[in-house]
Amino acid sequence: MSNFDAVPAPACAVGESPFWHAREQAWYWVDIPGRAVWRYDPANGALRSWTTPQMVACIAPMASGGLIAGMETGLFHLALGAAQEALATPLAAPDGLGPGMRFNDGRCDRQGRFWAGTMVMDMAAARADGKLYRYDERGLSAPVLDGLLTQNGLAWSPDGRTMYLSDSHPRSQTVWAFDYDCASGVPSRRRVFIDMHQYPGRPDGAAMDTDGCYWTCANDAGLLLRFAPDGRLDRRIEVPMSKPAMCSFGGADLDTLLVVSISAVQPPGAPWAGTAILLRPGAQGTPEAMFRA
């Protein structure tokens, strides 16, 4: 197992959506059912959190300040101030976000458009009602993709011309690649990039490095898997939690991975379940883009 450091934060029920805020030199992530946004400053060890009025599943920094967030009823702007509760201002809501659903994985493309997908929270129902949306200066798009069970794994290649998306549901376990038009924000030529039935775990959240390699958290397998641009598995890193949920590159040199995890479905007392760790995988990541609409 690679050397790692534990982030001094309480365990999350479902830790998700970590990112490195370059302007603040700090890490952010969420606890979905805990309705919380977490911030950790590695320079001084300061840790704080804000509660949210709904479950918050994905966040990204906004160039104008605060965060854009995918929640239960739509997309919101979150203002994080001195109060313990984040101020949530609605931005947009898709028509197809019904009861028992919420947003899941989300991230900005290289041009600063926010992409996020929806899912049915009851995974046992195996309802493919999830859809993928784009949000930019034109507002919220119509569904760009539909038929998703558990949308996940959004990432873009270093040049922005390839988009990646996964479905982490046990009935899917697939990562797709798309050609991506950077000017219009339209993906095309969908093809299977990774069939995760061939590998341990399910493809959860992901990150991209400067070599164009796709890092996915192999949920249920306690692994980070690095796939080359041709889809070849070229590295695997064991992590101490069995359910890593998402990873993100950060730190001053973007050579550190923050890995967050899930404790909600783990046995009581499972070691490391729900914790966040920092490790250096021997690769450098691409910076997270800010939402710029």
Phi, psi and omega in degrees: 000138180293153175294141181210164175240138176280136172284130183284068182226153177299153177295143178264149171294311174222092175286135183207169168054049175288148170205157177263120179271100186297323181296322182264348185054051183214156177265145172232151169199176181232160166244110190298296181290339177285353180050055185219144169251131181248147176225133180229126177259107184290342181291321182238002178076008182290133180231133173210167182217160176231139174275155180236152185289342176226169172299132180248125188253328183213145181220156173209150180288147176254136180300331181276357180112149182077197184233152165261138188222141170263124186233206185284322186249003180157199177261142184224156165265129178251120173262123184252107183240208182286335180291160181283340180254133177290143175274115185256121179246123182297140176248312183195155178217128178284152180295330188272012182267087186269182177303143180079010179239167174197169169290159178233253184281142178207154182192156176272143172284180184295338181269358177092015171277143179263128177245138178204151181240161180250163180206159170277127186294329178279093183295333180296336179289338177052045178268122182274058181261001181288147181225157178249133183234157173241136178234124180211200184296344177273354183101200182274131181286166163294164179305126178279326174221151174225186178076024182264141177273299178226089183298139183197180163067026179295135175196160177231144177298162182305324179274359177078003188267356175232129176252142178240147180210140177236164168235113188269002179297144180305333180279351181244291178050053184228144170245129178251154171243150180226147163289141185232123177276107185295329182287318185261342184072034182245122175274153180207174177052059179294133177212156179290125176263315178220128168265102186285356172296341181274355185228161178290143175085175178247146186281103180265219182296160190220168176215162182238139176252175187289346175275002182080018179268144185257120178259123178240143174279118179275089182297140183080350183246353180064038184224152161252130181243130179252123180248133177290165181302338178271007178088005181276132175287121182237357177199146174221136181234125176283140176237159188283349179257142183283337183239068172295138187253322180197151178230158181208140177277143177193201188087168185303325182253010180054035181246014180243139176254128166265125180242123177252163190213180187242136174243348191300329183245021179263155176297150177305133178080009178300125183297134174072357181299128178082359182276168175242138181230158175241134177214160177250110188271001183081027177215162178244135183270167172271144182293147176285131179282148174271150174288128190236011180293000000 
